[in-house]
Amino acid sequence: MKKRIITVSGVEVAIASRHEQDYICLTDMLKAKDGDFFISDWLCNRNTVEFLGIWESIYNPDFNYGEFATIKSQAGLNSYKLSVKEWTEKTRAIGLYATTGRYGGTYAHMGAAKAKSQK
């Protein structure tokens, strides 16, 4: 996976290329935000889950709608937590991915036109 760095408002943000697609590092972007906020919190928001489901339904022919319906029905409940890894494994999502390790992070797909061309 190749990475390059861009600077946005003084914050370095990684752009990773994976399967000839560009993904932006959400983890780097969160470093610039004050307060405690985690991607898992964002991923449990019903509006976020609905948005991701719509994106995947447009650009991912292998999206698992059955699992998506289950996740969507639970999203927003205080007791529900979901990681990027769980999201991608359960739904076969391609718009997000997470890596572990020293330079790990959560990445989001940057360009709809590129994703659509993969169909």
C-alpha positions as CSV (number, residue, x, y, z in Angstrom):
1,M,0.0,0.0,0.0
2,K,1.5,3.3,-1.1
3,K,1.0,6.4,1.0
4,R,1.5,10.1,0.4
5,I,0.9,13.0,2.8
6,I,-1.1,16.1,2.3
7,T,-1.3,19.1,4.7
8,V,-4.8,20.5,5.5
9,S,-4.9,23.5,7.8
10,G,-1.5,22.6,9.2
11,V,-2.4,18.9,9.8
12,E,-0.7,16.1,8.0
13,V,-3.2,13.6,6.5
14,A,-2.2,10.4,4.8
15,I,-3.6,9.3,1.5
16,A,-3.3,5.6,0.8
17,S,-3.6,3.8,-2.5
18,R,-5.2,0.4,-2.3
19,H,-6.3,-1.7,-5.3
20,E,-5.7,1.4,-7.4
21,Q,-8.1,3.5,-5.3
22,D,-7.4,6.5,-3.1
23,Y,-8.4,6.5,0.6
24,I,-8.0,9.3,3.1
25,C,-7.0,8.7,6.7
26,L,-9.8,9.5,9.0
27,T,-7.6,8.9,12.0
28,D,-5.2,11.7,10.9
29,M,-8.2,14.0,10.4
30,L,-9.5,13.3,14.0
31,K,-6.1,14.4,15.4
32,A,-7.0,17.9,14.5
33,K,-10.3,17.8,16.3
34,D,-10.6,18.9,19.9
35,G,-12.2,16.6,22.4
36,D,-12.8,12.8,22.6
37,F,-14.2,11.4,19.4
38,F,-13.7,7.9,18.0
39,I,-14.5,6.5,14.6
40,S,-16.4,3.7,16.4
41,D,-18.8,6.4,17.9
42,W,-19.3,7.9,14.4
43,L,-20.0,4.4,13.0
44,C,-22.8,3.8,15.5
45,N,-24.7,6.8,14.4
46,R,-27.8,5.8,12.4
47,N,-27.3,8.6,9.9
48,T,-23.7,7.5,9.2
49,V,-24.7,3.9,8.8
50,E,-27.5,4.9,6.3
51,F,-25.0,7.1,4.3
52,L,-22.5,4.3,4.2
53,G,-25.2,1.8,3.1
54,I,-26.3,4.1,0.3
55,W,-22.7,4.6,-0.9
56,E,-22.0,0.9,-0.8
57,S,-25.3,0.1,-2.6
58,I,-24.2,2.4,-5.5
59,Y,-20.6,1.4,-5.8
60,N,-20.3,-2.1,-4.4
61,P,-22.0,-5.0,-6.2
62,D,-21.0,-7.4,-3.5
63,F,-22.5,-5.4,-0.6
64,N,-24.3,-7.6,1.9
65,Y,-27.8,-6.0,2.3
66,G,-29.0,-8.6,4.9
67,E,-26.2,-7.7,7.3
68,F,-26.6,-4.0,6.5
69,A,-30.3,-4.2,7.5
70,T,-29.4,-5.8,10.8
71,I,-26.7,-3.2,11.6
72,K,-29.1,-0.3,10.5
73,S,-31.8,-1.6,12.9
74,Q,-29.4,-1.4,15.8
75,A,-27.5,1.7,14.9
76,G,-28.2,4.6,17.3
77,L,-28.9,2.4,20.3
78,N,-26.8,3.3,23.3
79,S,-25.8,-0.4,23.7
80,Y,-24.7,-0.9,20.1
81,K,-21.0,-0.6,19.1
82,L,-19.5,-1.3,15.7
83,S,-15.9,-1.2,14.5
84,V,-14.7,-0.6,11.0
85,K,-13.4,-4.2,10.9
86,E,-16.9,-5.5,11.9
87,W,-18.6,-3.3,9.3
88,T,-16.4,-4.4,6.5
89,E,-16.5,-8.1,7.4
90,K,-20.2,-8.3,7.9
91,T,-21.3,-6.2,4.9
92,R,-18.3,-6.8,2.6
93,A,-18.0,-3.0,2.4
94,I,-15.3,-1.3,0.3
95,G,-15.7,2.3,1.2
96,L,-13.9,2.0,4.6
97,Y,-11.0,-0.1,5.8
98,A,-8.8,-0.1,8.9
99,T,-5.2,-1.1,9.5
100,T,-3.4,-1.9,12.7
101,G,0.1,-1.2,13.9
102,R,2.3,1.9,14.4
103,Y,1.1,3.6,11.2
104,G,-2.4,2.1,11.2
105,G,-5.6,4.0,11.0
106,T,-9.0,4.1,9.5
107,Y,-9.3,5.1,5.8
108,A,-12.3,6.2,3.7
109,H,-12.6,6.0,0.0
110,M,-12.0,9.4,-1.7
111,G,-13.6,9.2,-5.1
112,A,-16.9,7.9,-6.2
113,A,-16.0,8.0,-9.9
114,K,-13.1,5.7,-9.3
115,A,-15.2,3.3,-7.3
116,K,-17.9,3.2,-9.9
117,S,-15.3,2.3,-12.6
118,Q,-14.5,-0.8,-10.6
119,K,-18.0,-2.3,-11.2
